[in-house]
């Protein structure tokens, strides 16, 4: 028995009414309505729809569904149906419209979402517009992404309901994003309390039922309403409740019993329509029901009216309870008929759910697997990687335990396709586990080509996955015949990559050469791409920069014949080389291209690289606010991957940002923890140790240094070699370990003309190597070498516009020259202080002040001017005449003239004008 009044929701409805008024006033907002199943979310938004209707505000409604075959963007498509031009852009029945074809990059999809939301905002102009999206705990990522973009649209009110105890990770992330927006409100619905429940029972049932209803329902409005309806139907509502504590009409915790009783009282034709609706799904349609019940649409509509209480939109629990009453044979036949109609184009939608629920034999299994694979392929094209993996898992469940050789092969292929989906989503460890399982099946099926595929899915990622990848490669190479040269070349290259990461790049040199030679013999573009990837990794040390650029050229030449990510990696490698050489124009050109490639691929790791490079570029230019924003985007992309090094590098970039901008205290705890978690990774220890030293944690810095020192002599010449030695040398200089400083200095000296960048697309750029050599030369008490290196660093960093790092080099050079050439040191320090102040480089500004104090002392000691002579000189610098100076200092003009002659003699200049210039250079004019 439905409750006509809205009970216990006055404050929540008032908040929705305020949001509606805001939309009518031309401002946009999002209201999130959460609560468990049956709590009254749909009832609340129904009230909102009534308010909107009374105010002349159009309401668009859509809902997500739980079925496996539900297409992406389904709730939005439903909501947009009143506007056919907009709905066509999200047509999920006949395939995406022209603006959203599977081949369109992710960036264009986001732009299409922006255009659709902008169009909705235009239609909201004047009267406002409400969009109600329900059951978003079942929504796909694309629907949630569009929801996340909807906040603050002029005149647009978006109300989103969801079960707060069934949130997906994607929904949780979207809710977190929206709650940060000032235009978003959140409502959480709670069960009715005793007073509210009493108001519902009053007049609907004998008061003695109240305690039993409260205990059995837990205050859930849906349960209460259904139980009251059952009492009425049974003729018990007006009678006193029994003394027993048990619910007399079925188990109250399970709505299924209540629904079954109500269903049994309906006429058979009406009952059949209700059951057909349950089989079709929450978004049933009249044509589909008519097809299953073999009746007319008019008859269906009549029966729907008669069964309205069991067809309440959004009450999934009711639908599930009805579904449980459908005889198994009939449910299977109906699902099969729906699948056939959808595949024949008679009905819209996807057949996946119905194929999965109509399996009775091998033919049904095959049809279900094929439907899942087709749906997964479409999902991959739309960059819905999680959806693709879910469909492939469903297909694997269908074939579970099937041991026939053909079935083993199909299971293996499904596992590999799912591994591709996981890898594309950034779930590297999950993809690796699937590949290991696929390799077992491939061995049992005696399929060496599938063993090779299993070894090749996860690529371009180092860290813990390198060891299992080596094992997969070894199994594939042992099984592949010598005639399978293209496969062998690819697997050899993949193994070389894993060896270079897990062991030493030198150990991978010969295997990578072998893989490249074999790939060249075959002419296979995929084999060539994998072999070039391996050569790039082996050549990632600074000396390999010229060969790396040749690898880039050859990879780009493969074009569309190569792998889909081939161009991405080639351009990342080119940026690495350009950063090392200081070719910033090349970096900017390639960054623009990488942005397009990342959108096209949709891979989290591609977006991680994009934001990492933007961060590095912003740091070089001194755009610290932009760098902060990019590290946040980088972290979001890194979290979506399972690559620990991707998340660790976000921290390294934040360390660098603190080194330049200050704020070390905020990250000290994280740095100390990271140091303990990465004791074997020298490059991490060098970054963290230097950070802790500058943060004032000398003990922590010494611990990091203690881990680095014994291993420096054995440091492999790979992508990490240059930053490890550079940071370790500067750290040792700060700690006074001159033996380590000397070792790092001698090793790095041939790299003096390079910039501090990696050769593998994973590390940041920190200006010229010469600046760090200068720091080490200072520690080694080699002032001439220090001056040479730092002068070169200033020129190098100035050439590429790396103002923060030029500022650091100027300050350090000023410190070297403070005693020997205080005039030049003063000029350098003042220039650096100006830059540091403008950029917000607090640590550098403090150091500059210290150097200026040293310079002042040196100037005073170098030119023994008396206090009175300094007073006279300061006024000369301001252009004062002898008379003006005499009046100001209360001296005679003759005395002033004597002081001027003494100043000219001591300073070593010929006239007053030159003395004034000298005073300005020495900072005396400002005194």
Residue pairs with C-beta under 8 A, 6 or more apart in sequence:
1 204
1 225
1 228
1 229
1 232
2 225
2 229
2 309
3 200
3 204
3 221
3 224
3 225
5 199
6 13
6 43
6 44
6 47
7 192
7 196
7 199
7 200
7 221
8 192
8 193
8 196
9 40
9 43
9 44
9 47
9 189
12 33
12 44
12 187
12 189
13 44
13 47
13 48
13 51
15 31
15 185
15 187
16 31
16 44
16 45
16 47
16 48
16 51
16 159
16 187
17 48
17 51
19 29
19 31
19 157
19 159
19 185
20 48
20 51
20 52
20 55
20 57
20 128
20 130
20 157
22 28
22 29
22 157
23 29
23 57
23 124
23 128
23 129
23 130
23 155
23 156
23 157
24 55
24 57
24 127
24 128
24 155
25 128
26 125
26 128
26 154
26 155
27 152
27 154
27 155
27 183
28 121
28 124
28 150
28 151
28 152
28 153
28 154
28 155
28 156
28 157
28 158
28 183
29 151
29 152
29 157
29 158
29 183
29 184
29 185
30 147
30 150
30 151
30 157
30 158
30 159
30 160
30 178
30 181
30 183
30 184
30 185
31 157
31 158
31 159
31 160
31 184
31 185
31 186
31 187
32 160
32 162
32 175
32 178
32 179
32 184
32 185
32 186
32 187
33 41
33 44
33 45
33 159
33 160
33 161
33 162
33 187
33 189
34 41
34 161
34 162
34 163
34 164
34 186
34 187
34 188
34 189
35 41
35 163
35 164
35 188
35 189
35 190
36 163
36 164
36 165
36 220
37 163
37 166
37 222
37 316
37 317
38 220
38 221
38 222
38 223
38 255
38 315
38 317
39 189
39 190
39 191
39 220
39 221
39 222
40 189
40 221
40 222
41 134
41 161
41 162
41 189
41 314
42 134
42 161
42 312
42 313
42 314
42 315
43 221
44 187
44 189
45 61
45 132
45 134
45 159
45 161
48 59
48 130
48 132
48 159
49 59
49 61
49 130
49 132
52 58
52 59
52 130
53 59
55 127
55 128
56 127
57 127
57 128
57 129
57 130
57 157
58 82
58 123
58 127
58 129
58 130
59 130
59 131
59 132
60 79
60 80
60 82
60 83
60 129
60 130
60 131
60 132
61 78
61 79
61 131
61 132
61 133
61 134
62 74
62 75
62 76
62 77
62 78
62 79
62 80
62 131
62 132
62 133
62 134
63 75
63 78
63 133
63 134
63 135
63 282
63 283
63 313
63 314
64 70
64 74
64 75
64 133
64 134
64 135
64 136
64 137
64 138
64 139
64 140
64 143
65 74
65 135
65 138
65 281
65 282
65 283
66 135
66 138
66 282
66 316
67 281
67 282
67 352
67 353
68 352
68 353
68 356
68 390
68 391
68 394
69 349
69 350
69 351
69 352
69 353
69 354
69 355
69 356
69 371
69 375
70 138
70 140
70 281
70 350
70 353
71 77
71 92
71 93
71 349
71 350
72 92
72 140
72 141
72 142
72 143
72 379
72 382
72 384
72 387
73 90
73 92
73 140
73 142
73 143
73 146
74 92
74 140
74 143
74 283
75 133
75 134
75 135
75 136
75 139
75 143
76 90
76 133
76 143
76 146
77 87
77 90
77 91
77 92
78 283
79 131
79 132
79 133
80 86
80 87
80 89
80 90
80 116
81 87
83 119
83 123
86 116
86 119
86 120
88 97
89 97
89 99
89 100
89 112
89 116
90 96
90 97
90 100
90 116
91 97
93 348
93 349
94 348
95 101
95 378
96 102
96 382
99 108
99 112
100 109
100 112
100 382
102 378
102 380
102 381
102 382
103 381
104 112
105 596
105 599
105 600
105 602
106 383
106 599
106 600
106 601
106 602
107 595
107 596
107 599
107 600
108 599
109 142
109 382
109 383
110 145
110 149
110 599
113 145
113 146
113 149
114 149
116 146
117 146
117 149
117 150
117 153
117 156
118 153
120 129
120 131
120 153
120 156
121 129
121 153
121 154
121 155
121 156
123 129
124 153
124 154
124 155
124 156
125 154
125 155
126 155
127 155
128 155
128 156
128 157
129 155
129 156
129 157
130 157
130 158
130 159
131 150
131 156
131 157
131 158
131 159
132 159
132 161
133 139
133 143
133 147
133 158
133 159
133 160
133 161
134 160
134 161
134 313
134 314
135 161
135 162
135 163
135 282
135 314
135 316
136 143
136 144
136 147
136 160
136 161
136 162
136 171
137 162
137 163
137 166
137 167
137 168
137 171
139 147
139 170
139 171
140 170
140 384
140 386
140 387
141 170
141 384
141 386
141 387
142 382
142 384
144 170
144 171
144 173
144 174
145 174
147 158
147 160
147 174
147 178
148 174
148 177
148 178
150 156
150 158
151 158
151 178
151 181
151 183
151 184
152 181
152 182
152 183
161 314
162 171
162 175
164 188
167 175
170 386
175 186
178 184
179 186
190 219
191 218
191 219
191 220
191 221
192 200
192 219
192 221
192 224
193 219
194 214
196 219
197 210
197 213
197 214
197 217
197 219
197 224
198 210
200 224
200 228
201 207
201 209
201 210
201 213
201 228
204 228
204 232
204 237
205 213
205 228
205 231
205 232
205 237
205 238
206 237
206 238
206 239
206 240
206 241
208 240
208 241
209 231
209 237
209 241
211 241
212 241
212 245
212 247
213 224
213 227
213 228
215 245
216 223
216 227
216 247
216 252
216 253
217 223
217 224
217 227
217 252
222 255
222 315
222 317
222 318
223 252
223 255
226 255
226 258
226 259
226 262
226 318
227 247
227 249
227 252
227 258
228 237
229 258
229 262
229 309
230 249
230 250
230 258
230 261
230 262
231 237
231 249
233 261
233 262
233 265
234 249
234 261
236 248
236 249
242 248
249 257
249 258
249 261
250 257
250 258
250 260
250 261
251 257
254 321
255 317
255 318
255 321
256 320
256 321
256 324
257 321
258 321
259 310
259 318
259 321
259 322
259 325
260 321
260 324
260 325
262 309
262 310
263 271
263 274
263 275
263 310
263 322
263 325
264 271
266 274
266 306
266 307
266 310
267 306
269 293
269 295
269 299
269 303
270 303
270 306
270 307
271 307
272 293
272 303
273 289
273 293
273 300
273 303
273 304
273 307
274 303
274 307
274 310
274 311
274 322
275 322
275 323
275 325
275 326
275 330
276 284
276 288
276 289
276 292
276 293
276 334
277 284
277 289
277 304
277 311
277 319
277 322
278 319
278 320
278 322
278 323
278 326
279 292
279 323
279 326
279 331
279 334
279 335
279 338
280 288
280 289
280 292
280 338
281 319
281 353
282 313
282 314
282 316
282 319
285 347
286 297
286 300
286 301
286 304
287 297
287 347
288 338
288 341
288 347
289 300
289 304
290 296
290 297
290 299
290 300
291 337
291 338
291 341
291 346
291 347
292 334
292 337
292 338
293 299
293 300
304 311
310 318
310 322
312 318
323 331
326 334
331 357
332 357
332 358
332 359
332 360
333 358
335 353
335 354
335 355
335 357
335 358
336 354
336 358
336 364
338 347
338 351
338 354
339 351
339 354
339 355
339 358
339 367
339 371
341 347
342 348
342 349
342 350
342 351
342 354
343 351
350 371
350 375
351 371
352 368
352 371
352 372
352 375
352 391
352 394
355 364
355 367
355 368
355 370
355 371
355 372
356 368
356 371
356 372
356 394
356 398
358 364
358 368
359 365
359 368
359 398
365 398
365 399
368 394
368 395
368 398
369 395
369 398
369 399
369 410
369 414
372 391
372 392
372 394
372 395
372 398
373 391
373 392
373 395
373 414
373 417
375 387
375 388
375 391
376 387
376 388
376 389
376 391
376 392
376 395
376 417
376 421
377 388
379 385
379 387
379 388
379 391
379 421
380 388
380 420
380 421
380 424
383 424
383 602
385 421
385 422
385 424
385 425
385 602
386 421
386 425
388 417
388 418
388 421
389 418
389 421
389 422
389 425
392 414
392 415
392 417
392 418
392 421
393 418
395 414
396 411
396 414
396 415
396 418
399 407
399 410
399 411
399 414
402 408
402 410
402 411
405 445
408 441
408 444
408 445
409 441
409 445
409 447
409 450
411 441
412 438
412 441
412 442
412 445
412 447
412 450
413 450
415 434
415 435
415 437
415 438
415 441
416 434
416 435
416 438
416 450
416 453
416 454
416 457
418 434
419 430
419 431
419 432
419 434
419 435
419 438
419 454
419 457
419 458
420 431
420 457
422 428
422 430
422 431
422 434
423 431
423 457
423 458
423 459
424 601
424 602
424 603
425 603
425 604
425 640
426 603
426 604
426 605
426 637
426 640
426 641
426 642
426 643
427 641
427 642
428 458
428 461
428 465
428 641
428 642
428 643
429 464
429 465
429 642
430 642
431 457
431 458
432 458
432 465
432 468
432 469
434 457
435 454
435 455
435 457
435 458
435 468
435 472
436 454
436 468
436 472
438 450
438 453
438 454
439 451
439 454
439 455
439 472
439 475
439 476
441 450
442 448
442 450
442 451
442 453
442 454
443 451
443 475
443 479
448 476
448 479
448 480
448 481
448 484
448 487
449 480
449 484
449 487
451 472
451 475
451 476
451 479
451 480
452 476
452 480
452 484
452 487
452 490
452 491
454 472
454 476
455 469
455 472
455 473
455 475
455 476
455 491
455 494
455 495
456 490
456 491
456 494
456 530
458 465
458 469
459 494
459 497
459 530
459 533
459 565
460 533
460 565
460 569
460 605
461 605
461 643
462 501
462 502
462 643
462 645
462 762
463 501
463 643
463 644
463 645
464 644
466 497
466 498
466 499
466 501
466 502
467 498
467 502
469 494
469 495
469 497
469 498
470 495
470 498
470 499
470 502
473 491
473 492
473 494
473 495
473 498
474 495
476 487
476 491
477 488
477 491
477 492
477 495
480 487
480 488
480 491
482 488
485 518
485 521
485 522
485 527
486 519
486 522
486 524
486 526
486 527
487 527
488 518
489 515
489 516
489 518
489 519
489 522
489 524
489 527
489 530
489 531
490 515
490 519
490 524
490 526
490 527
490 530
490 531
492 511
492 514
492 515
492 518
492 531
492 534
493 511
493 512
493 515
493 516
493 519
493 527
493 530
493 531
493 533
493 534
494 530
494 534
495 511
496 508
496 511
496 512
496 515
496 534
496 537
496 538
497 508
497 533
497 534
497 537
499 507
499 508
499 511
500 507
500 508
500 512
500 534
500 537
500 538
500 540
500 718
501 537
504 716
504 718
505 537
505 538
505 540
505 541
505 716
505 717
505 718
506 716
506 717
508 534
508 537
508 538
509 538
511 534
512 531
512 534
512 535
512 537
512 538
513 535
515 527
515 530
515 531
515 534
516 528
516 531
516 532
516 534
516 535
518 527
518 531
519 527
519 528
519 530
519 531
520 528
520 531
525 558
525 561
525 562
526 562
526 563
528 554
528 558
528 562
529 555
529 558
529 562
529 563
529 566
530 563
532 551
532 554
532 555
533 555
533 569
535 547
535 551
536 548
536 551
536 552
536 569
536 573
536 759
536 760
537 719
537 760
538 544
539 547
539 548
539 551
539 759
540 548
540 576
540 718
540 719
540 758
540 759
540 760
541 717
541 718
541 719
541 721
541 722
541 759
542 580
542 721
542 722
542 751
542 754
542 759
543 717
544 759
545 577
545 580
545 581
545 754
545 759
548 573
548 576
548 577
548 759
549 574
549 577
551 570
551 573
552 570
552 571
552 573
552 574
552 577
555 562
555 566
555 567
555 569
555 570
555 573
556 567
556 570
556 571
558 566
559 567
564 601
565 601
565 603
565 606
567 593
567 597
568 594
568 597
568 598
568 601
568 606
568 609
569 761
571 590
571 593
571 594
571 597
572 594
572 609
572 613
572 761
573 759
573 761
574 586
574 590
575 586
575 587
575 590
575 591
575 594
575 613
575 761
576 757
576 758
576 759
576 760
576 761
577 583
577 759
578 584
578 586
578 587
578 590
579 587
579 616
579 755
579 757
579 765
580 754
580 755
580 757
580 759
581 754
581 755
582 754
582 755
582 768
582 796
582 799
582 800
584 620
584 800
584 801
587 613
587 617
588 617
591 610
591 613
591 614
591 617
594 606
594 609
594 610
594 613
595 610
597 606
598 606
598 607
598 609
598 610
604 637
604 638
604 640
604 641
605 637
605 641
605 643
605 646
607 633
607 637
608 634
608 637
608 638
608 641
608 646
609 761
611 630
611 631
611 633
611 634
611 637
612 630
612 634
612 649
612 653
612 764
614 626
614 630
615 627
615 630
615 631
615 634
615 653
615 764
616 653
616 764
616 765
618 624
618 626
618 627
618 630
619 627
619 653
619 656
619 657
619 660
619 764
619 765
619 766
619 804
620 765
620 767
620 800
620 801
620 802
620 804
620 805
621 801
621 802
621 803
622 660
622 803
622 804
622 839
622 841
624 657
624 660
624 661
624 839
624 840
627 653
627 657
628 657
631 650
631 653
631 654
631 657
634 649
634 650
634 653
635 647
635 650
637 646
638 646
638 647
638 649
638 650
639 647
641 647
645 762
648 674
648 678
648 684
649 762
649 763
649 764
651 667
651 670
651 671
651 674
652 684
652 687
652 763
652 764
653 764
654 667
655 667
655 671
655 687
655 688
655 691
656 764
656 766
658 664
658 666
658 667
658 691
658 695
659 690
659 691
659 694
659 843
660 804
660 839
660 841
660 843
660 844
661 840
661 841
661 842
661 843
662 841
662 842
662 843
664 691
664 694
664 695
664 696
665 695
667 691
667 695
668 692
668 695
668 697
671 688
671 691
671 692
671 695
671 697
671 700
672 692
672 697
672 700
674 684
674 688
675 684
675 685
675 688
675 689
675 692
675 700
675 703
675 704
678 684
678 685
678 688
679 685
679 707
682 707
682 708
682 711
682 712
682 715
682 720
682 724
682 728
683 720
683 723
683 724
683 727
683 763
685 704
685 705
685 707
685 708
686 704
686 708
686 723
686 724
686 726
686 727
686 728
686 731
687 723
687 727
688 700
688 704
689 700
689 701
689 703
689 704
689 705
689 708
689 727
689 728
689 731
690 701
690 727
690 730
690 731
690 734
692 698
692 700
692 701
692 704
693 701
693 731
693 734
693 735
694 734
694 843
698 735
701 731
701 734
701 735
702 735
704 731
705 728
705 731
705 732
705 735
705 737
705 740
708 724
708 728
708 731
708 740
709 732
709 737
709 740
712 725
712 728
712 740
712 743
712 744
713 743
715 721
715 724
715 725
718 759
718 760
719 758
719 759
719 760
719 762
719 763
720 758
720 763
722 748
722 751
722 754
722 756
722 757
722 758
722 769
723 756
723 758
723 763
723 766
725 744
725 747
725 748
726 744
726 748
726 756
726 766
726 769
726 772
728 740
728 744
729 740
729 741
729 743
729 744
729 745
729 748
729 772
729 775
729 776
730 772
730 775
730 776
732 738
732 740
732 741
732 744
732 779
733 741
733 775
733 776
733 778
733 779
736 779
738 779
738 780
741 776
741 779
741 780
742 780
744 776
745 773
745 776
745 777
745 780
748 769
748 772
748 773
748 776
749 773
751 769
752 769
752 770
752 773
752 789
752 792
753 769
753 770
753 796
754 768
754 769
755 765
755 767
755 768
755 769
755 796
755 800
756 765
756 766
756 767
756 768
756 769
756 772
757 763
757 764
757 765
758 764
766 805
767 793
767 796
767 797
767 802
767 804
767 805
767 806
767 808
767 809
768 792
768 793
768 796
768 797
768 802
768 805
768 809
770 789
770 790
770 792
770 793
770 796
770 809
771 789
771 790
771 793
771 797
771 805
771 808
771 809
771 812
773 785
773 789
774 785
774 786
774 787
774 789
774 790
774 793
774 809
774 812
774 813
774 816
775 786
775 812
777 783
777 785
777 786
777 789
778 786
778 812
778 815
778 816
783 816
783 820
786 812
786 813
786 816
787 813
787 816
787 817
790 809
790 812
790 813
790 816
791 813
793 805
793 806
793 809
794 806
794 809
794 810
794 813
797 803
797 805
797 806
797 809
798 806
803 835
803 839
804 835
804 839
804 841
804 844
806 835
807 832
807 835
807 836
807 839
807 841
807 844
808 832
808 844
810 828
810 829
810 831
810 832
810 835
811 828
811 829
811 832
811 836
811 844
811 847
811 848
811 851
813 825
813 828
814 824
814 825
814 826
814 828
814 829
814 832
814 848
814 851
814 855
815 825
815 851
815 854
816 825
817 824
817 825
817 828
818 825
818 851
818 854
818 855
818 858
819 854
819 858
822 855
822 858
822 859
822 862
822 922
823 859
823 921
823 922
825 851
825 854
825 855
825 858
826 852
826 855
826 859
826 921
826 922
826 923
827 921
829 848
829 851
829 852
829 855
830 852
830 923
832 844
832 848
833 845
833 848
833 849
833 852
835 841
836 842
836 844
836 845
836 848
837 845
852 923
855 923
856 923
859 922
859 923
863 906
863 907
863 922
864 906
865 873
865 903
865 906
868 889
868 899
869 899
869 902
869 903
869 906
870 924
870 927
871 889
872 885
872 889
872 896
872 899
872 900
872 903
873 903
873 907
873 915
873 919
873 924
874 919
874 924
874 925
874 927
875 884
875 885
875 888
875 889
876 885
876 900
876 903
876 912
876 915
876 916
876 919
877 915
877 916
877 919
877 920
877 924
877 925
878 916
878 925
879 916
880 888
882 893
882 896
882 897
882 900
883 893
885 891
885 896
886 892
886 893
886 895
886 896
889 896
891 899
900 912
900 915
903 915
904 910
904 911
904 912
904 915
907 915
907 918
909 915
909 918
916 925
919 925
